[in-house]
Amino acid sequence: MATASITGNVVNVDIEGATPLRLGMSLQRHSYRHCATSPAAVALNSLYHSTVDDATIIAEAVEVGEQAETLLLKAGGKWAALFGKTLTVGSRRTYLVDNSALNPNGSPNHFFVTGGDGVWAKIPQLDYIAARDVRRVEEAIAARQTRKDKYDYLDPKKFAAKQAESGGGDNPVVLAVVAARVSTALASPDDKALLAASGRKDIVDLIRNR
């Protein structure tokens, strides 16, 4: 039996049975919804689109856990049966199981999404940073709205006016957009994958000055 939950920005799946273990996946690195607080990623990464919610991630973590438990049972509890194994869940998304030490004979403690519907797979580092910064703009606007700020930051002319105001450069939304303009300028010029992951054409257009 497997159970899963999200604590902070990590989804953990606990596997019971004769060989109990816990596998974890960083949502900062692998979920657009959670990536705003992420540092720079490694050379290649994978990211759930914004349409993949936490409930779905938890449910699929359980599926991964149940498949892992079956594999361990067949292998007599030998960890090597899981290391480097790609598991496919009901949604057809794929997950890789390994451990933080990358030791084939060590206890698995890590898994992550690698592909399938609603996943941006094999993202170059600069594209990942651009996606993270789009999410930061989104969260900055949401934070202002919770403070009853009704300003239309997504209107390019109004944004420019806000930026030009005295002290406007210190506005959290302005700071986030300025940072995102730097990172997106370094990322792939084709925004198709970025738009699919974020679902925020309005924000991407603002960042790109379109």
Buried (B, 14 or more C-beta within 10 A) or exposed (E): EBEBEBEEBBBBBBBEBEBEBBBBBBBBBBBBBBBBEBEEBEEEBBBBBBEBEBEBBBBBBBBBBBBBBBBBEEEEEEBEBBBEBEBBBEBEBBBBBBBEEEEEEBBBBBBBBBBBEBBBBEBBBBBBBBBBBBBBBBBBBEEBEEEEEEBEBBEEEEBEEBBEEEEBEEBBBBBBBBBBBEBBEEBBEEBEBBBBBBBBEBBBBBBBEE
